[in-house]
Amino acid sequence: LVVAHALLAAAPTARPASMKLDVRNLRLMSKDDFRVLAGIEMGMRNHEYVPFGLVAALSGLSHGRLYKVMVQLGRFKLIAREQKHYDGYRLTYGGYDFLALRAMVKRGTISGIGRRIGVGKESDIYLATNADGEELALKLHRLGRISFRRIKEKRDYLRHRKHGSWLYLSRLAALKEYAFMQALHRHGFVVPQPVDSSRHCVLMKKVDGFPMHVVKHIADPGPVFDRAANILTRLARCGLVHCDFNEFNLMVSDAGIVTLIDFPQMVSVDHPNAASLFERDAKGLRLWFARKYDHDCELPSLAEVLAEGEREMALDAEVEASGFTAKMRGEYEELVTEQVGDGDAAEGGDADADDDADDDDDDDDDNAAADGKEDANSSTPKHLRRRASSASRSRPVPVRGRPTVPMSAFAVLATTFTMTFLGEWGDRSQIATIAMGAAKDPLGVCVGGLIGHALCTGLAVLGGKLLATRISERAVLIVGGVLFLAFAVHSLWAGPDA
């Protein structure tokens, strides 16, 4: 135990660790290692540093086994330790990476990790492959870097919450980007095809092209500019402003195809700053082409784009973009309901379409009943609502193979009764109770015994719960054994007359 404590003391403390992904140790990880990582993740829902006792309870491991696992996780730099006020632990980005990768490997969406191909202020991009050998791009959100510490002011990931860890913010950023990417790809925008998402990771198909900021020469920049401008204006007609539409987030292929990347910062056209943000995007695109490729062309303002015609769709409502309030959602749903009703009245209705809609409504109701917090009239697709609901609750993925339901009250009662009933018959106090019952008033002995045992049990439960956060189970057993031996030696020394 002393050696384990010494090794555990060598675990990394709360120092800024490297955020570079290193998967060499992933093949050495056991199920217990991932159970401990998942337990710390669960505890970080309401702890900045999770106490050792809580990690033991959440992971379901004995204290001895947990010490060994902690030593290995500390050696791999997957956890960090804090000892200022109490012995607590938190996940590093390395530990969070391993949990996300394990989830995607189990789902069969990824089978290998390659080199890093991109680094940004908010994320890292790695090459990846699936079982078929197809090349993919894995984006790991890394919020909290020194280069972008004001993320809580610049982004609305926390919504109405005031506090949140960097890991939680990274999870929300990945969730938001995956939702935007799914919606844009489904509606025909030239964006990477989303494949999977887990925690702070987004897996997508690799884009055939190069970032525009590294492309020094374009033979005919006019069509490329028109494609990029078309993406910008069509986003506005669909209710979205990119907010970071520049050469770093545009990729160009050899054929001149422009692909848009990076979506977490997108806002609704109803956002108070939407006009200025759109103007900044348009100005940046125009200046880049004028300076780099000697091609200049004017772009319309947001008001001019929206005045050209009706919106194609309301993607800001579908993905709950920043600036799209609950009141706006209600108004949008009323308009959709009216349009659907008018269409059915004009066309006489389509039986197949109605059946499909009814089936979709039934599925949505089932999902709403399962989540418990869904809006019955929500216009957001069920898969996006299910993901958004899980992010708002910040519910970590439970450890597979471990029961998530605690022991029932009847099982606790039966266990405690059996332990107390059998244990008391071997205790000297029970022998003394028998002698007192034979010589004294039986009713007084019975009532006194019940009150004494109730008080003793209550103090033991409250004291045990308090000590569990400070003293390990092994220490309690050792102290109890030493006291038992001390009382036995005292009885032998005092003799039967005492």
Stockholm file with secondary structure:
# STOCKHOLM 1.0

chainA/1-498         LVVAHALLAAAPTARPASMKLDVRNLRLMSKDDFRVLAGIEMGMRNHEYVPFGLVAALSGLSHGRLYKVMVQLGRFKLIAREQKHYDGYRLTYGGYDFLALRAMVKRGTISGIGRRIGVGKESDIYLATNADGEELALKLHRLGRISFRRIKEKRDYLRHRKHGSWLYLSRLAALKEYAFMQALHRHGFVVPQPVDSSRHCVLMKKVDGFPMHVVKHIADPGPVFDRAANILTRLARCGLVHCDFNEFNLMVSDAGIVTLIDFPQMVSVDHPNAASLFERDAKGLRLWFARKYDHDCELPSLAEVLAEGEREMALDAEVEASGFTAKMRGEYEELVTEQVGDGDAAEGGDADADDDADDDDDDDDDNAAADGKEDANSSTPKHLRRRASSASRSRPVPVRGRPTVPMSAFAVLATTFTMTFLGEWGDRSQIATIAMGAAKDPLGVCVGGLIGHALCTGLAVLGGKLLATRISERAVLIVGGVLFLAFAVHSLWAGPDA
#=GR chainA/1-498 SS CHHHHHHHHTSCBSSCCCCCCCCTTGGGCCHHHHHHHHHHHHHTTTCSSEEHHHHHHHHTCCHHHHHHHHHHHHHTTCEEEECSSSCEEEECHHHHHHHHHHHHHHHTSCCEEEEEEEECSSEEEEEEECTTCCEEEEEEECTTCGGGTTHHHHCCTTTTCSCCCHHHHHHHHHHHHHHHHHHHHHTTCSCCCEEEEETTEEEEECCSSEEGGGCCCCSCHHHHHHHHHHHHHHHHHTTEECSCCSTTSEEECTTCCEEECCCTTCEETTSTTHHHHHHHHHHHHHHHHHHHSSCCCCCCCHHHHHHSSCCSCCHHHHTTCBTCCHHHHHHHHHHHHHHHHHHHHHHCCCHHHHHHHHHHHHHHHHHHHHHSCCCTTCCSCHHHHHHHHHHHHTCCCCCTTSCCSCCCHHHHHHHHHHHHHHHHTTSHHHHHHHHHHHHSCHHHHHHHHHHHHHHHHHHHHHHHHHHHTTSCHHHHHHHHHHHHHHHHHHHHHHCTTC
#=GC SS_cons         CHHHHHHHHTSCBSSCCCCCCCCTTGGGCCHHHHHHHHHHHHHTTTCSSEEHHHHHHHHTCCHHHHHHHHHHHHHTTCEEEECSSSCEEEECHHHHHHHHHHHHHHHTSCCEEEEEEEECSSEEEEEEECTTCCEEEEEEECTTCGGGTTHHHHCCTTTTCSCCCHHHHHHHHHHHHHHHHHHHHHTTCSCCCEEEEETTEEEEECCSSEEGGGCCCCSCHHHHHHHHHHHHHHHHHTTEECSCCSTTSEEECTTCCEEECCCTTCEETTSTTHHHHHHHHHHHHHHHHHHHSSCCCCCCCHHHHHHSSCCSCCHHHHTTCBTCCHHHHHHHHHHHHHHHHHHHHHHCCCHHHHHHHHHHHHHHHHHHHHHSCCCTTCCSCHHHHHHHHHHHHTCCCCCTTSCCSCCCHHHHHHHHHHHHHHHHTTSHHHHHHHHHHHHSCHHHHHHHHHHHHHHHHHHHHHHHHHHHTTSCHHHHHHHHHHHHHHHHHHHHHHCTTC
//
